[in-house]
Amino acid sequence: MLGLLKSVAHTVRQEKGCIQYIPTVDIASGLPPQVSDANLVTMIETWESLEALRNHLKTPHMAAFFEKRKDMVEGGSSLKVLQKRSNLAANQILLRFPSFHNGMRIRPRA
């Protein structure tokens, strides 16, 4: 899966409105309440707008990506579109970033 993601990453990063496009994997941090999953890939994507994200999902390279990935992903994927809250007090911590989060569980290799 990571190889497939890396194969489209350069093209995606060149798209209009793409600020950040990073495939990530869990690490064992020992921090509660984290539950590590070695078979989970999370995409951290930041886009200038929701319209830019929608346009990204319609591109031919993403259509090809989704077709190739369908046999690699177990049980589909989840999607969260998040927005930064700008009215937080100075002593509050924001743990989520204004990103498109796509958690994909990788089918373990046989």
Buried (B, 14 or more C-beta within 10 A) or exposed (E): BEEBBEEBBEBBEEBEBBEBBEBBBBEEEEEEEEEEEEBBBBBBBBBEEEEBBEBBEEBEEBEEBEEEBEEBBEEEBEEEEEEEEEEEEEEEEEEEEBBBBBBBBBEEEE
